[in-house]
Amino acid sequence: MEPVSTIEENYFDPTPRLKSSPIPIKFISFNKGDENCICCGEKYIQSLLSYKQKYCKKCLSSYINDTTDYNLYLDVLVDLECSDHEINKTKVPQSIQECCGDLKILSFKQIIDDHSTFGSKYDKVYKSEKYCKLCGKSLLHRETYITKELIFCSDCYLIFTERMESSLVKKEISIFYIPWWNTAYKCDACYSTLIFTSDCQKYCSNCYIFYVGCRYCLTTNIIFGPTGQTQCKKCKRISFISCHDDPLLNNIILYDNLSKFENIVKNIDKYFMHMDILDALCRKNITIPIKWIPYSQFKDVKEMTRGGYGIIYKATWLSNNETVILKRFENSKNNIKCFLNELKSSQHCYNRNFHNHIIKIYGFTKDPELGDYVLVMKYATEGDLHKYLQKEFTNITWNYQKLRILWQISEGLEHIHKNKFIHRDFHSGNMLFDLNTSAGKNYQWKIGDLGLSQEINNESSNDEIYGIIPYIAPEIFKGSSFSKKADVYSFGMVMWELTT
């Protein structure tokens, strides 16, 4: 799908056959979870073909009265079986302004929804939608034995992406311009509940994805990263955005797969569903950033141990009522390289949707007194493998415990390697045993401490040797670089440790 070409350079109109409304469209919410109108307080009513689409009848009537022309501003399906309707039932209204104030809405084509509804009224509309109402092009519907779904015309609904420098973090971010009004209250990437900052702005505090809607055009800009403002591609109105401005965001917003967006957009089928686009762009192509957690959320912070790169604390996370580990990186306020390395490695290697035997990173925070950055991690209740073997070695067998330990740890290492990272500090002290896991006892052993890990073929890596000597592959001492094979050697030493 290609943008519409116009005389004006870089001009793009996401809905070329609709005009921008002369007044804001206030009768629909930006949050489909709202029950009452954001303007007048009246209770929303549902469109006849979708319980997820809501609108305020009072504000819709006011909009019709206040709009004096008959230009086409909205792509809407209207119920013509209204006894008080001002137009002939055989005539299809060209604009919503031609309808009476008591009209009933079947469906807003510009509001994101699956439109999967049953009933004779829906079947009638479904059959009438064989041709695009805006341009007349034939549409190919998608029909299964469960649902009949309305398809959207890609000549009338255009999608565009571009990269631009953020005014906040001084780096490139990507913006996804979609030609419909996004009423979701869950993040399209991670399903977290969105934070609403106005009647046309919301964002995910977990992913730093921002949604900014234009109430004159019913379009939405999806912005992948923090920025100070954004512009509607259709009417050119500028919206100013409020967001978290911690300077570390310059380094943690890591949407590595956004380069795929342009190819996805160009290859969109000429008939498409809203959810197809969001699945392709958001849910399958984003590495989700690790969330910021205010330091005030932690109490009973007690030091447990010290390492080469930080200090480990045990604390209570108030909002989750959970015991967690805080790893403070000393002097990271001046040198955040080690902290960012572990943050990046954890972000890429931990998969929140699967139990992949890697210790979970909940987020990061900042010590307000020392200014150091802190990782917030899951607390492994039973400690590390080295201490476990010292205590339980004579009580565990190969038939049950030992093979399970090796299986789970090997799965974790395989996942790290599949994500094109190497651990570089693989030893029994970094294998953690946790009984408090929702997945049950089959998923107890997890790999921790990704502080020394790095991407495979990382040219910026130095030649220093890190780790515990018995677990380091011999070729490393001869000048070879760390590799997946070196990790496998370290895993072999863990196997040896389980046998002796």
N, C-alpha and C positions, 0 to 999 in steps of 0.2 A: 504494500500500500504506500503510495507516494504522496507527499504533501501537494496541495493545490498550488499551481504556479500563478503568480500575479505580477503586476508591473513593479510593485513595491518590493524592494530587496528584503529577503528573510521573512516575508509575510506568510502567515499560515492561518487558515480559518478552519477550525475543527468541525464546524457545522455550516458549510457554505450555503445551504438552502434555507437556513433560518437566519433571522435578524436578531441583533441584540435588543433586548427589551429597553424601552425608554425609562422605565422605573424598575426598582428592584423587585424580584419575584420572591415575596415573603411568605407565601401560603404553604410552602413545604419546608420541612426541617432538614438540617444537615446530619441529623442523628435519627435513624429509624426507630430508635428506642424511646424517643420522646412521645409522651401521651397528649400533651397540651401544646397549643400554638405558642411559638416563641414571641409572637407579636401581641396578640390580643388575649391569650390565655384560654381561648375556647378549646374544647377537646377535639383532637384530630379525628377525621373519619377515614376509613380505608377505601382505596379504589376498589372497584367491583371485581377486578380480575386478579388482584394480588393483595393479600392482607399485610404484606410488608411495605406497601406504598401508602403513605398517609398524607392528607392535606387538610387545610383549614377551610371549610366552606365559606365562612364569613370573610376571610381575607381574600379568597379566590373571587368572591362576588365584588369586593372592593376593587380588586385588580382589573376586572372586566369593565367596571364603571369608569375607572380612572384612565383606561387606555382607549383613546378615541379613534385610532386608526384600525385597519384590518390587516396589518402586516403580520407575517407568520413568525411568531416568536417561540412557540412551543410545539413540539411534536407530541400530540396527545390524542388518545382514542376516547371519544365521547359517546355516552349512551344516548342514542336518538329516540329511545322509547320513553321519552319524558312527556307527560300529558300537557305540561305548561310550556313546552319548548316553542321558541319564537320562529324557528325555521321549519320548512317543510321536511317531513320525515324522509322523503326520498332524496333530499339534497344533503350531501356531506359537507359540513362546514369547513371552510378553508383555514379558519383561525378560531381560536377559542373566544375571541371577542365577539364573534357572530352568535354565540350561544347565550342563552338566558342565564340569569344569576343563580338559578336553581338547578343548573345542569349537574349531571352525575358523571364522574370520571371513571372510565373503564381501566385505563392504564396510561401512565406517563412513560413514553418511550425513552425519555432522557434521564430517568431515575434508574439506577442500577438495581436489577432484580433478576431472578431466574424466570419469572413469568410462567412458571409451571403450574397451571391451574386447570381444574376440571369443570365440567358443566356445559349445558347447551349454549349459554351465552359466550363462553370462551371458544367453543367449537366454531361458532358463527364468525367470531372475530378472527380466529386462526385461519379460516378459509378465505376471509376477505383480505388477509395480509400476504397474498401470493405476489403482490406487486408493491414496491415501495411507494408510500403515499406522497413522498416528497419529490421523487424523480421519475417514478413509473417503471423502474427497472424490475425485472422478474427476480423474485427471491426464492431460494431453495431452502425449505424448512427442514428442521431436524426433528424427527419423530421416532420415539421408541415405544415399546409396549407399555411403558409407565407414563411418560409425559409427552406433550407436544410443546415445542419451544419456539418462540418467536425469534426470528433472525434479524440482524441489523445490517442495513445497507452500507457498505464501505465507501460508496460514492458520496453519501450524505453524512456519515460519521467517520471522521478522519482522525488518525492517531499520529502523534509526532513526539520524538525525543530529541533532546540536545544536551550538550555539556556546557556548563558555564562556570566561571569562578565565583565562589561564594564570597560575599562581602564580610562574612564573619571569620571563616577559617582560612581564607586565602589559599584555597585549593579548588580544583575542579569538582563539581558535583553534577549529578544528572537529574534532569527534570522530565517527567513523563506527562504529556498533555493529553488528557482523555476527554472525549466529546460528550460526557454525560455527568450527571450529578451523583457523587458518591455519598450515600447516606449511611455507610457502614460505621459501626461503633467498635469494631475489632480491626486490628492491624492486618493488612492483606498478606504480610510476610510471616509474622510470628503469632498472630491471633490474640495478642495482648489487647486489653481494653484501651481505647484511645482516650487521650485527654483533650477536651474541647475548650478552646480559648476564646471562641466567639461563635456567632451563628453561621460562620462559613469557614472556620479554621479549626483544625484538630491535628494531633500528632501522636506518634508512638514514642514513649519515653524509653522503650527498650531498643528500638531500631533507629531512632532519630529519622523516621520517615514523616514528612509533613504533608498534609492534605489541605489545599487552599481552593475554595470554590468561588466562582463568580456568579453572583445572584442576578446579573443582567443577561448572562448567556447560558447558565446552567451547565457550565463546564468545570472541570476540576484539574488542578495541577498537583501531581504527586512528586514531591521533592525528596531526593535521597541524600539527606544531610542538612545541616543547619545553614540558613542564610537569612539575611535581613529583610528581603523583599522578593516578590515575584510578580509577574505580569500576565494577565489574561491574553492569550494569543488572538482572541477574536475581537474584543473591544478595546484592548490595550490599557485597561485600568490596572493600576499598580496597587498591590496589597502589601502592607508591612507586617512582618512576622515577628512574634516574640518567641524566643527559645533559649535553651540552656547555652551559656556562652563560655563554659570552661575551656581554657586554651588547649587542653588535652584532646578535645574533640577533633582538632586538626590531625591527630594521629590515629584515632580509633575508628573513625568512620571508614570502613573498609568494604566497599561494595565492588569486589573484584570482577564480578561477572556482568557489570553494566555495559561492557563493550558489546555484549550479545544483543542488547536492546534494539539497535538499529536494524540488525538482520531479522529479528523477530517481527518488528513492525513492517518491514518491507515485504515479508513473506506471509503476512496475515491473509487468510482466504477472503475473498470478496464478500462472503457471508460469514458473520461471526457473532458469537455470544460475548456478553460482558465478562463472564467468569472465565472464558477461554483466555482472554487477554491477561487478566490478573494472575491466573495460574501460570501462564507462560513467562510473565515478566517479574512478578513479585515472589511467588511461592517456590519457584524452582531455580531461580537465578541469583539469590541474594545470600551473602554471608552476613548473618545478623550481628551487629556490634554488641559488645557486652555492656550491660546497663550501669548507670551511675546510681549509687546508693548513698544517701546522706549519712555522714559519720554519726549523727545523733541517733541513728537507728540501732546503735550497738551499746550494750551495757555489760558490766562484769568482765571487762577486758583484762585477761591475765596472760602474762608471758609464759610460753611453754619451752621454747628452745631458740637457739640462734644458729644461723647458717652463714655461708660465705656471702650471700647477696641480700639477706634480709632477716627479720625477726618474726617468729611465728607466735601468734596469740590465739587464745581460745576466747570466744565471746558469745553473748546471746543476742540474736537478731530479733528485735522487738516486734516488727511488723509481721514476721513469719513465726514467731515464738519457737525459734530453732537455734540450736547450738551450731556455730560455724567457726571456721578458721580464718583469721586475718593474717595475711602475709604482708608485712610492711617492708618496703624497699628503702633502705637507709640512704639519705641524701638524694632521694629521687626528685626533690624539688629543683635541684641543680643539674642532675644527670639522670634522665628518665629512660636511658637506653635499655637497661636490663628489665625494667618494669614493662616497657612497651613490647619487648621481645616476647615475654611470657604472656602478655595480654593477647598479642597477635596469634601466637601459637595455640593458645587455649581457644580462641575464637574460631580458628580454622579446624581444629582437631576434635573439639567436643561437639556432638550432635545432640541437640536438646530433644529430638524426636525419637531417638533410639538409645538403648542402654549399651554403650559401646566400650565399657570398661575403662573409661577415662574419668578422673575425678571432676566433678562439676564445678565450674566457676560461676557464681551467682552474679558477680558484678565487681565494681571497683569503687573505692571511696578515697578520701584524703584526710590525713590526720590534721586537724585544725591547729594544733599547737606546733608540731614539727614541720608541717608542710609536705610530708612524705606521702606518696601514693601507696594505696593498700589494695591488695586483691582479696575478695571475699569468696571463700571456697567452702565446699561441703566438708563437714567434719566426719572423718572416718573413725568410727567408735572403737575399733579394736587395734588401731595402730598399724605399723608397717610389717611387711613379711619377715624382715630380718629378726625383729623382736618376737614375732609370732613363732618362728621356727626355734628360737632359743627356748621358748616356753613349752611348745607343744610338739616338738619334733618326734618324740617317742610315741606320741599318741595318735599320729595321723598316718594313713595308709595310702598306697598308690592307687588302690581300687576306687577310692572315693575322693579324699581331700586333695592329694597331690596332683592328680591328673586334672581335676577341676581348676585348681589354682593355675596350672600351666595353660590350660585351654582359655581361661578368661583373660589372662595377661597377654597371651599371644593374639587374641582377638583385638585387644586394645592397641597393641603394637602394629598389627596389620592395618587398623583404621588410621593410625598416624601416618603410616607409609602411603596408604591410598590417597591421603590428602597432600601428598608430596612434601612431607616433613620428616625429619629424623630427630630422635629423642636426644641422643648424645650424652645422656647421663643415666643410663638404664641399669639399675641395680636393685637389690631386694629392699633397700631402705626407701625406695620410691614406689613400691608396690603396696597399696593401702587396702586394709580389710574393713569393710563396713557392713554391719548387720542391719542398720536402719535404712533399708532401701525398699521402695515400693514394688520393685520387680521380684522380690522374694529372695530366698537364699541361693538361687542359681546365679545371682549377679552380685557377688560380694567383693570380688577383687578388682581393683581399679588402679590404673597408672596415674601417678601424680608428678608434680614438679616438672613443668615444661620450660623452666627458666633458661636452660641451655639449648633447647631445641631450635632448629632453624629449617628453612626451606631447603629442599634438595637442590644442589648446584647453586648455592648462594655464594656469589662471587665476592661479597663483602665480608665473608667469614674470615676470622684471623686464624693463625696457625697454632694458637695456644692449646695445650692439652688440659682438658677438664675431666672431672669425674674421679671415681674410686679405682685405683690401679688394677686390682684383680679382674675388674669387669671391662677394662679397656682393651680393644683388639690390638694384637701385636703390631700390625702395620701402622697404627697411629703413631707409635713411638719411632717409626722409621721415616716419618714425614708425610704419610698419606693423610688425606682429608677424611673426616668423619663421613660415613655413608650408611645406607640401609644395612649393608653387610656387617658393618661394625656394631649396629644395634642388635643384629641377629647373634653375633658372637656374645654380646652381653647377655642376651636371653639364654644362650647356652650355659653361661656361667651361673645363671639363676637355676637352671635345671640341675647343674652339678651340685649347687648348694642344697637342693632338695634331696639329693641322694646320700650326702655324707653328714 
